Amino acid sequence: MKLVLSCIRCGSTDFKNTEHANYLLQEDCEDAKAICDKCGLEDYVKCLVITFK
Ligand SMILES: [Zn+2]
């Protein structure tokens, strides 16, 4: 089980900028954006839901 980002719109945990998932616990992810691979939602990493997978 690991921490992953979850899309707030569709719940998918697949993102195009998946490298940002590695920065979840780092302060420099504040302005990083991730794009949902499923619905295309683009949002700041800090706004996404962090969940267990
Ligand atoms: Zn989505």
N, CA, C, O and the ligand as a Tripos MOL2 file, in Angstrom:
@<TRIPOS>MOLECULE
protein
  213   211    54     0     0
PROTEIN
NO_CHARGES

@<TRIPOS>ATOM
      1 N           0.8490   -1.1970    0.0000 N.3       1 MET1
      2 CA          0.0000    0.0000    0.0000 C.3       1 MET1
      3 C           0.8850    1.2480    0.0000 C.2       1 MET1
      4 O           1.8810    1.3270    0.7190 O.2       1 MET1
      5 N           0.4950    2.2050   -0.8170 N.am      2 LYS2
      6 CA          1.2840    3.4360   -0.8760 C.3       2 LYS2
      7 C           0.3690    4.6340   -1.0520 C.2       2 LYS2
      8 O          -0.7950    4.4980   -1.4300 O.2       2 LYS2
      9 N           0.9100    5.7980   -0.7720 N.am      3 LEU3
     10 CA          0.1480    7.0230   -0.9460 C.3       3 LEU3
     11 C           0.1510    7.4350   -2.4090 C.2       3 LEU3
     12 O           1.1990    7.4760   -3.0540 O.2       3 LEU3
     13 N          -1.0270    7.7370   -2.9220 N.am      4 VAL4
     14 CA         -1.1320    8.1960   -4.3100 C.3       4 VAL4
     15 C          -2.0940    9.3740   -4.3780 C.2       4 VAL4
     16 O          -2.9000    9.5910   -3.4730 O.2       4 VAL4
     17 N          -1.9930   10.1280   -5.4670 N.am      5 LEU5
     18 CA         -2.9290   11.2190   -5.6970 C.3       5 LEU5
     19 C          -4.2000   10.6790   -6.3250 C.2       5 LEU5
     20 O          -4.1560    9.7530   -7.1340 O.2       5 LEU5
     21 N          -5.3200   11.2510   -5.9570 N.am      6 SER6
     22 CA         -6.5910   10.8230   -6.5100 C.3       6 SER6
     23 C          -7.3260   12.0210   -7.0930 C.2       6 SER6
     24 O          -7.4290   13.0640   -6.4470 O.2       6 SER6
     25 N          -7.8370   11.8740   -8.3090 N.am      7 CYS7
     26 CA         -8.5610   12.9540   -8.9800 C.3       7 CYS7
     27 C          -9.8360   13.2950   -8.2070 C.2       7 CYS7
     28 O         -10.5990   12.4070   -7.8270 O.2       7 CYS7
     29 N         -10.0560   14.5930   -7.9810 N.am      8 ILE8
     30 CA        -11.2400   15.0030   -7.2180 C.3       8 ILE8
     31 C         -12.5050   14.9080   -8.0530 C.2       8 ILE8
     32 O         -13.6090   14.9500   -7.5090 O.2       8 ILE8
     33 N         -12.3620   14.7780   -9.3860 N.am      9 ARG9
     34 CA        -13.5380   14.7200  -10.2510 C.3       9 ARG9
     35 C         -13.9830   13.2770  -10.5180 C.2       9 ARG9
     36 O         -15.1610   12.9480  -10.3770 O.2       9 ARG9
     37 N         -13.0230   12.4150  -10.9060 N.am     10 CYS10
     38 CA        -13.4080   11.0630  -11.3060 C.3      10 CYS10
     39 C         -12.8340    9.9810  -10.4040 C.2      10 CYS10
     40 O         -13.2100    8.8140  -10.5130 O.2      10 CYS10
     41 N         -11.9220   10.3640   -9.5120 N.am     11 GLY11
     42 CA        -11.3790    9.3800   -8.5790 C.3      11 GLY11
     43 C         -10.2280    8.5570   -9.1270 C.2      11 GLY11
     44 O          -9.7030    7.6830   -8.4370 O.2      11 GLY11
     45 N          -9.8350    8.8310  -10.3610 N.am     12 SER12
     46 CA         -8.7250    8.0880  -10.9510 C.3      12 SER12
     47 C          -7.4130    8.4160  -10.2430 C.2      12 SER12
     48 O          -7.2200    9.5230   -9.7420 O.2      12 SER12
     49 N          -6.5240    7.4410  -10.2130 N.am     13 THR13
     50 CA         -5.2210    7.6760   -9.5810 C.3      13 THR13
     51 C          -4.1070    7.7010  -10.6270 C.2      13 THR13
     52 O          -2.9250    7.6120  -10.2940 O.2      13 THR13
     53 N          -4.5020    7.8230  -11.8920 N.am     14 ASP14
     54 CA         -3.5160    7.8970  -12.9680 C.3      14 ASP14
     55 C          -3.3840    9.3370  -13.4510 C.2      14 ASP14
     56 O          -4.3600    9.9550  -13.8780 O.2      14 ASP14
     57 N          -2.1790    9.8540  -13.3770 N.am     15 PHE15
     58 CA         -1.9310   11.2190  -13.8120 C.3      15 PHE15
     59 C          -0.7920   11.2710  -14.8110 C.2      15 PHE15
     60 O           0.1230   10.4480  -14.7870 O.2      15 PHE15
     61 N          -0.8700   12.2610  -15.6910 N.am     16 LYS16
     62 CA          0.1620   12.3950  -16.7060 C.3      16 LYS16
     63 C           1.4880   12.8640  -16.1080 C.2      16 LYS16
     64 O           2.5610   12.4650  -16.5610 O.2      16 LYS16
     65 N           1.4020   13.6900  -15.1140 N.am     17 ASN17
     66 CA          2.6280   14.1500  -14.4600 C.3      17 ASN17
     67 C           2.8700   13.3280  -13.2020 C.2      17 ASN17
     68 O           2.8950   13.8560  -12.0900 O.2      17 ASN17
     69 N           3.0440   12.0520  -13.3970 N.am     18 THR18
     70 CA          3.1150   11.1410  -12.2600 C.3      18 THR18
     71 C           4.3480   11.3550  -11.4000 C.2      18 THR18
     72 O           4.3890   10.9160  -10.2500 O.2      18 THR18
     73 N           5.3490   12.0230  -11.9460 N.am     19 GLU19
     74 CA          6.5540   12.2490  -11.1360 C.3      19 GLU19
     75 C           6.2560   13.1180   -9.9270 C.2      19 GLU19
     76 O           6.9750   13.0880   -8.9280 O.2      19 GLU19
     77 N           5.1760   13.8990  -10.0350 N.am     20 HIS20
     78 CA          4.8280   14.7720   -8.9170 C.3      20 HIS20
     79 C           4.3510   13.9700   -7.7110 C.2      20 HIS20
     80 O           4.4110   14.4420   -6.5760 O.2      20 HIS20
     81 N           3.8800   12.7600   -7.9670 N.am     21 ALA21
     82 CA          3.4150   11.9260   -6.8770 C.3      21 ALA21
     83 C           4.5450   11.6110   -5.9180 C.2      21 ALA21
     84 O           4.3250   11.2980   -4.7480 O.2      21 ALA21
     85 N           5.7640   11.7010   -6.4390 N.am     22 ASN22
     86 CA          6.9160   11.4180   -5.5960 C.3      22 ASN22
     87 C           7.2390   12.5800   -4.6650 C.2      22 ASN22
     88 O           8.0460   12.4540   -3.7440 O.2      22 ASN22
     89 N           6.5990   13.6970   -4.9200 N.am     23 TYR23
     90 CA          6.9070   14.8980   -4.1420 C.3      23 TYR23
     91 C           5.8010   15.2390   -3.1540 C.2      23 TYR23
     92 O           5.7360   16.3540   -2.6350 O.2      23 TYR23
     93 N           4.9480   14.2840   -2.9080 N.am     24 LEU24
     94 CA          3.7950   14.5240   -2.0410 C.3      24 LEU24
     95 C           4.1730   15.1290   -0.7050 C.2      24 LEU24
     96 O           3.4850   16.0030   -0.1770 O.2      24 LEU24
     97 N           5.2690   14.6500   -0.1790 N.am     25 LEU25
     98 CA          5.6420   15.0770    1.1680 C.3      25 LEU25
     99 C           6.7060   16.1690    1.1570 C.2      25 LEU25
    100 O           7.2990   16.4980    2.1840 O.2      25 LEU25
    101 N           6.9300   16.7190   -0.0310 N.am     26 GLN26
    102 CA          7.9330   17.7700   -0.1370 C.3      26 GLN26
    103 C           7.2700   19.1210   -0.3290 C.2      26 GLN26
    104 O           6.2340   19.2270   -0.9860 O.2      26 GLN26
    105 N           7.8620   20.1370    0.2360 N.am     27 GLU27
    106 CA          7.2590   21.4540    0.1910 C.3      27 GLU27
    107 C           7.2850   22.0640   -1.2060 C.2      27 GLU27
    108 O           6.4670   22.9280   -1.5220 O.2      27 GLU27
    109 N           8.2150   21.6220   -2.0390 N.am     28 ASP28
    110 CA          8.3400   22.2520   -3.3540 C.3      28 ASP28
    111 C           7.2910   21.7700   -4.3440 C.2      28 ASP28
    112 O           7.3740   22.1020   -5.5270 O.2      28 ASP28
    113 N           6.3110   21.0010   -3.9000 N.am     29 CYS29
    114 CA          5.2380   20.5710   -4.7950 C.3      29 CYS29
    115 C           4.0900   21.5740   -4.7710 C.2      29 CYS29
    116 O           3.0720   21.3590   -5.4290 O.2      29 CYS29
    117 N           4.2360   22.6500   -4.0330 N.am     30 GLU30
    118 CA          3.1610   23.6260   -3.8580 C.3      30 GLU30
    119 C           2.5550   24.0930   -5.1810 C.2      30 GLU30
    120 O           1.3350   24.1990   -5.3010 O.2      30 GLU30
    121 N           3.3960   24.3720   -6.1670 N.am     31 ASP31
    122 CA          2.9050   24.9150   -7.4250 C.3      31 ASP31
    123 C           2.9060   23.8920   -8.5510 C.2      31 ASP31
    124 O           2.6630   24.2330   -9.7090 O.2      31 ASP31
    125 N           3.1790   22.6360   -8.2080 N.am     32 ALA32
    126 CA          3.2000   21.5940   -9.2380 C.3      32 ALA32
    127 C           1.7840   21.2460   -9.6600 C.2      32 ALA32
    128 O           0.8690   21.1940   -8.8380 O.2      32 ALA32
    129 N           1.6200   21.0110  -10.9510 N.am     33 LYS33
    130 CA          0.3110   20.6290  -11.4620 C.3      33 LYS33
    131 C           0.3430   19.1990  -11.9800 C.2      33 LYS33
    132 O           1.3620   18.7230  -12.4800 O.2      33 LYS33
    133 N          -0.7860   18.5300  -11.8490 N.am     34 ALA34
    134 CA         -0.9230   17.1830  -12.3920 C.3      34 ALA34
    135 C          -2.1670   17.1410  -13.2590 C.2      34 ALA34
    136 O          -3.1620   17.8010  -12.9600 O.2      34 ALA34
    137 N          -2.1110   16.3680  -14.3330 N.am     35 ILE35
    138 CA         -3.2540   16.2420  -15.2390 C.3      35 ILE35
    139 C          -3.7940   14.8240  -15.1690 C.2      35 ILE35
    140 O          -3.0620   13.8570  -15.3810 O.2      35 ILE35
    141 N          -5.0750   14.7100  -14.8720 N.am     36 CYS36
    142 CA         -5.6990   13.3970  -14.7840 C.3      36 CYS36
    143 C          -5.6660   12.7050  -16.1370 C.2      36 CYS36
    144 O          -6.0380   13.2900  -17.1540 O.2      36 CYS36
    145 N          -5.2220   11.4620  -16.1400 N.am     37 ASP37
    146 CA         -5.1030   10.7240  -17.3890 C.3      37 ASP37
    147 C          -6.4590   10.2550  -17.8980 C.2      37 ASP37
    148 O          -6.5850    9.8840  -19.0660 O.2      37 ASP37
    149 N          -7.4650   10.2660  -17.0490 N.am     38 LYS38
    150 CA         -8.7740    9.7320  -17.3920 C.3      38 LYS38
    151 C          -9.7500   10.8160  -17.8570 C.2      38 LYS38
    152 O         -10.3650   10.6900  -18.9160 O.2      38 LYS38
    153 N          -9.8870   11.8710  -17.0700 N.am     39 CYS39
    154 CA        -10.8700   12.9030  -17.4150 C.3      39 CYS39
    155 C         -10.2230   14.2160  -17.8490 C.2      39 CYS39
    156 O         -10.9120   15.1340  -18.2950 O.2      39 CYS39
    157 N          -8.8980   14.3030  -17.7170 N.am     40 GLY40
    158 CA         -8.2080   15.4820  -18.2000 C.3      40 GLY40
    159 C          -8.2060   16.6560  -17.2480 C.2      40 GLY40
    160 O          -7.7420   17.7410  -17.6000 O.2      40 GLY40
    161 N          -8.7110   16.4580  -16.0670 N.am     41 LEU41
    162 CA         -8.7230   17.5340  -15.0780 C.3      41 LEU41
    163 C          -7.2950   17.9320  -14.7310 C.2      41 LEU41
    164 O          -6.4570   17.0910  -14.4080 O.2      41 LEU41
    165 N          -7.0370   19.2460  -14.8060 N.am     42 GLU42
    166 CA         -5.7200   19.7440  -14.4370 C.3      42 GLU42
    167 C          -5.8590   20.5220  -13.1430 C.2      42 GLU42
    168 O          -6.6650   21.4480  -13.0540 O.2      42 GLU42
    169 N          -5.0900   20.1550  -12.1560 N.am     43 ASP43
    170 CA         -5.2070   20.8230  -10.8720 C.3      43 ASP43
    171 C          -3.8770   20.8020  -10.1570 C.2      43 ASP43
    172 O          -2.9890   20.0150  -10.4860 O.2      43 ASP43
    173 N          -3.7500   21.6770   -9.1740 N.am     44 TYR44
    174 CA         -2.5300   21.6800   -8.3860 C.3      44 TYR44
    175 C          -2.4560   20.4150   -7.5400 C.2      44 TYR44
    176 O          -3.4620   19.9250   -7.0280 O.2      44 TYR44
    177 N          -1.2560   19.9110   -7.4110 N.am     45 VAL45
    178 CA         -1.0490   18.6990   -6.6290 C.3      45 VAL45
    179 C          -1.5770   18.8820   -5.2130 C.2      45 VAL45
    180 O          -2.1250   17.9540   -4.6180 O.2      45 VAL45
    181 N          -1.4050   20.0910   -4.6800 N.am     46 LYS46
    182 CA         -1.8310   20.3430   -3.2980 C.3      46 LYS46
    183 C          -3.3470   20.3110   -3.1510 C.2      46 LYS46
    184 O          -3.8550   20.1840   -2.0370 O.2      46 LYS46
    185 N          -4.0810   20.4240   -4.2690 N.am     47 CYS47
    186 CA         -5.5480   20.4070   -4.2230 C.3      47 CYS47
    187 C          -6.1060   18.9980   -4.3750 C.2      47 CYS47
    188 O          -7.2730   18.7510   -4.0730 O.2      47 CYS47
    189 N          -5.2720   18.0770   -4.8440 N.am     48 LEU48
    190 CA         -5.7410   16.7290   -5.0910 C.3      48 LEU48
    191 C          -5.8340   15.9470   -3.7910 C.2      48 LEU48
    192 O          -5.1810   16.2690   -2.7990 O.2      48 LEU48
    193 N          -6.6560   14.9220   -3.8240 N.am     49 VAL49
    194 CA         -6.8360   14.0790   -2.6540 C.3      49 VAL49
    195 C          -5.7260   13.0330   -2.5950 C.2      49 VAL49
    196 O          -5.4350   12.3680   -3.5900 O.2      49 VAL49
    197 N          -5.1240   12.8960   -1.4460 N.am     50 ILE50
    198 CA         -4.1120   11.8730   -1.2510 C.3      50 ILE50
    199 C          -4.7680   10.6650   -0.6040 C.2      50 ILE50
    200 O          -5.4050   10.7780    0.4430 O.2      50 ILE50
    201 N          -4.6090    9.5170   -1.2290 N.am     51 THR51
    202 CA         -5.2750    8.3320   -0.7270 C.3      51 THR51
    203 C          -4.3310    7.1370   -0.7400 C.2      51 THR51
    204 O          -3.2180    7.2250   -1.2590 O.2      51 THR51
    205 N          -4.7650    6.0460   -0.1820 N.am     52 PHE52
    206 CA         -3.9730    4.8260   -0.2000 C.3      52 PHE52
    207 C          -4.3550    3.9710   -1.3940 C.2      52 PHE52
    208 O          -5.5230    3.9120   -1.7770 O.2      52 PHE52
    209 N          -3.3700    3.3130   -1.9770 N.am     53 LYS53
    210 CA         -3.6590    2.4380   -3.0990 C.3      53 LYS53
    211 C          -3.0440    1.0760   -2.8250 C.2      53 LYS53
    212 O          -3.1640    0.1670   -3.6470 O.2      53 LYS53
    213 ZN        -10.0670   12.6360  -13.3080 Zn       54 ZN54
@<TRIPOS>BOND
     1     1     2 1
     2     2     3 1
     3     3     4 2
     4     3     5 am
     5     5     6 1
     6     6     7 1
     7     7     8 2
     8     7     9 am
     9     9    10 1
    10    10    11 1
    11    11    12 2
    12    11    13 am
    13    13    14 1
    14    14    15 1
    15    15    16 2
    16    15    17 am
    17    17    18 1
    18    18    19 1
    19    19    20 2
    20    19    21 am
    21    21    22 1
    22    22    23 1
    23    23    24 2
    24    23    25 am
    25    25    26 1
    26    26    27 1
    27    27    28 2
    28    27    29 am
    29    29    30 1
    30    30    31 1
    31    31    32 2
    32    31    33 am
    33    33    34 1
    34    34    35 1
    35    35    36 2
    36    35    37 am
    37    37    38 1
    38    38    39 1
    39    39    40 2
    40    39    41 am
    41    41    42 1
    42    42    43 1
    43    43    44 2
    44    43    45 am
    45    45    46 1
    46    46    47 1
    47    47    48 2
    48    47    49 am
    49    49    50 1
    50    50    51 1
    51    51    52 2
    52    51    53 am
    53    53    54 1
    54    54    55 1
    55    55    56 2
    56    55    57 am
    57    57    58 1
    58    58    59 1
    59    59    60 2
    60    59    61 am
    61    61    62 1
    62    62    63 1
    63    63    64 2
    64    63    65 am
    65    65    66 1
    66    66    67 1
    67    67    68 2
    68    67    69 am
    69    69    70 1
    70    70    71 1
    71    71    72 2
    72    71    73 am
    73    73    74 1
    74    74    75 1
    75    75    76 2
    76    75    77 am
    77    77    78 1
    78    78    79 1
    79    79    80 2
    80    79    81 am
    81    81    82 1
    82    82    83 1
    83    83    84 2
    84    83    85 am
    85    85    86 1
    86    86    87 1
    87    87    88 2
    88    87    89 am
    89    89    90 1
    90    90    91 1
    91    91    92 2
    92    91    93 am
    93    93    94 1
    94    94    95 1
    95    95    96 2
    96    95    97 am
    97    97    98 1
    98    98    99 1
    99    99   100 2
   100    99   101 am
   101   101   102 1
   102   102   103 1
   103   103   104 2
   104   103   105 am
   105   105   106 1
   106   106   107 1
   107   107   108 2
   108   107   109 am
   109   109   110 1
   110   110   111 1
   111   111   112 2
   112   111   113 am
   113   113   114 1
   114   114   115 1
   115   115   116 2
   116   115   117 am
   117   117   118 1
   118   118   119 1
   119   119   120 2
   120   119   121 am
   121   121   122 1
   122   122   123 1
   123   123   124 2
   124   123   125 am
   125   125   126 1
   126   126   127 1
   127   127   128 2
   128   127   129 am
   129   129   130 1
   130   130   131 1
   131   131   132 2
   132   131   133 am
   133   133   134 1
   134   134   135 1
   135   135   136 2
   136   135   137 am
   137   137   138 1
   138   138   139 1
   139   139   140 2
   140   139   141 am
   141   141   142 1
   142   142   143 1
   143   143   144 2
   144   143   145 am
   145   145   146 1
   146   146   147 1
   147   147   148 2
   148   147   149 am
   149   149   150 1
   150   150   151 1
   151   151   152 2
   152   151   153 am
   153   153   154 1
   154   154   155 1
   155   155   156 2
   156   155   157 am
   157   157   158 1
   158   158   159 1
   159   159   160 2
   160   159   161 am
   161   161   162 1
   162   162   163 1
   163   163   164 2
   164   163   165 am
   165   165   166 1
   166   166   167 1
   167   167   168 2
   168   167   169 am
   169   169   170 1
   170   170   171 1
   171   171   172 2
   172   171   173 am
   173   173   174 1
   174   174   175 1
   175   175   176 2
   176   175   177 am
   177   177   178 1
   178   178   179 1
   179   179   180 2
   180   179   181 am
   181   181   182 1
   182   182   183 1
   183   183   184 2
   184   183   185 am
   185   185   186 1
   186   186   187 1
   187   187   188 2
   188   187   189 am
   189   189   190 1
   190   190   191 1
   191   191   192 2
   192   191   193 am
   193   193   194 1
   194   194   195 1
   195   195   196 2
   196   195   197 am
   197   197   198 1
   198   198   199 1
   199   199   200 2
   200   199   201 am
   201   201   202 1
   202   202   203 1
   203   203   204 2
   204   203   205 am
   205   205   206 1
   206   206   207 1
   207   207   208 2
   208   207   209 am
   209   209   210 1
   210   210   211 1
   211   211   212 2
@<TRIPOS>SUBSTRUCTURE
     1 MET1         2 RESIDUE 1 A MET
     2 LYS2         6 RESIDUE 1 A LYS
     3 LEU3        10 RESIDUE 1 A LEU
     4 VAL4        14 RESIDUE 1 A VAL
     5 LEU5        18 RESIDUE 1 A LEU
     6 SER6        22 RESIDUE 1 A SER
     7 CYS7        26 RESIDUE 1 A CYS
     8 ILE8        30 RESIDUE 1 A ILE
     9 ARG9        34 RESIDUE 1 A ARG
    10 CYS10       38 RESIDUE 1 A CYS
    11 GLY11       42 RESIDUE 1 A GLY
    12 SER12       46 RESIDUE 1 A SER
    13 THR13       50 RESIDUE 1 A THR
    14 ASP14       54 RESIDUE 1 A ASP
    15 PHE15       58 RESIDUE 1 A PHE
    16 LYS16       62 RESIDUE 1 A LYS
    17 ASN17       66 RESIDUE 1 A ASN
    18 THR18       70 RESIDUE 1 A THR
    19 GLU19       74 RESIDUE 1 A GLU
    20 HIS20       78 RESIDUE 1 A HIS
    21 ALA21       82 RESIDUE 1 A ALA
    22 ASN22       86 RESIDUE 1 A ASN
    23 TYR23       90 RESIDUE 1 A TYR
    24 LEU24       94 RESIDUE 1 A LEU
    25 LEU25       98 RESIDUE 1 A LEU
    26 GLN26      102 RESIDUE 1 A GLN
    27 GLU27      106 RESIDUE 1 A GLU
    28 ASP28      110 RESIDUE 1 A ASP
    29 CYS29      114 RESIDUE 1 A CYS
    30 GLU30      118 RESIDUE 1 A GLU
    31 ASP31      122 RESIDUE 1 A ASP
    32 ALA32      126 RESIDUE 1 A ALA
    33 LYS33      130 RESIDUE 1 A LYS
    34 ALA34      134 RESIDUE 1 A ALA
    35 ILE35      138 RESIDUE 1 A ILE
    36 CYS36      142 RESIDUE 1 A CYS
    37 ASP37      146 RESIDUE 1 A ASP
    38 LYS38      150 RESIDUE 1 A LYS
    39 CYS39      154 RESIDUE 1 A CYS
    40 GLY40      158 RESIDUE 1 A GLY
    41 LEU41      162 RESIDUE 1 A LEU
    42 GLU42      166 RESIDUE 1 A GLU
    43 ASP43      170 RESIDUE 1 A ASP
    44 TYR44      174 RESIDUE 1 A TYR
    45 VAL45      178 RESIDUE 1 A VAL
    46 LYS46      182 RESIDUE 1 A LYS
    47 CYS47      186 RESIDUE 1 A CYS
    48 LEU48      190 RESIDUE 1 A LEU
    49 VAL49      194 RESIDUE 1 A VAL
    50 ILE50      198 RESIDUE 1 A ILE
    51 THR51      202 RESIDUE 1 A THR
    52 PHE52      206 RESIDUE 1 A PHE
    53 LYS53      210 RESIDUE 1 A LYS
    54 ZN54       213 GROUP 0 **** ****
